Amino acid sequence: MNMKKYFFTAGLVCVLLPPDCAAQFDLGDYRQNLEISANSIIFAGSYNGDSYFNAGNEAILVPKMKPGAGLGIEYGFGIGSNGGIDFAYRFNASDYTTMYEDISGKATVHAVKLLGLKYYFNPLADKRVKLYWYIFDWTLTFCHFNRIAYTDGIVDDKDVKGRSANFNGMAFGSGLGLQCMLAKNLAIDLRVLPEFQFVTDLKTKGMKRHEVEKFHNLMLINTLGIRYYFKER
């Protein structure tokens, strides 16, 4: 999925819309909203693919994730004339590699946004194109990797199949977004959201949970969505 292409197309649509339609987009009656989006999630940091965790009698390899793509759904509502709160779920899929050339596989990232706060630089009931500051984002992250955990540290035997493992964590971030109204209750939304993500624990099937310290990453979430505003009165 080429996110750059989608972002360019969305920006072009914003520019080409008739300039005299700004007065039509009064969101005074449109506060609750639902968004469906395409997204890309990129990690940089401790997910380096050149180390492993020694978790009791098992070795859990540290993966290096390639950029992936996915989908998301978000619910939000306006507060005051310039603010907004939202909650979301995003799913992302990618490939990963490890310190062993013949051990690689599929990764899935589940991101559950517990709280998002945004501030529009111009009131919601004004302007067709609205730039906003995503003040605060609080997200739980669940990263699943197949064939990455090995009992008794056996990783060089080709007849031994690795088990899957989950890297669970949390992320906090702040970023910028751009909303472009297509109709009175329909908008295109573009967002770039850098996050500080840290893994709190590891879990493999049938084994106990292992707590983790100092496993931090920069997580960059790029989204392109279609947002629908519901009329309240």
Secondary structure, DSSP 8 states (H G I E B T S, - for coil): --HHHHHHHHHHHHHHS-GGGGGG--GGGEEEEEEEEEEEEEEEES--SS-EEEETTEEEE--EE--EEEEEEEEEEEETTTEEEEEEEEEEEEEEE-SSTT-EEEEEEEEEEEEEEEEESS-TTS-SEEEEEEEEEEEEEEEEEEEEEEETT--S-TT---EEEEEEEEEEEEEEEEEEEEETTEEEEEEEEEEEEEEEEEEETTS--EE--S-EEEEEEEEEEEEEEEE--
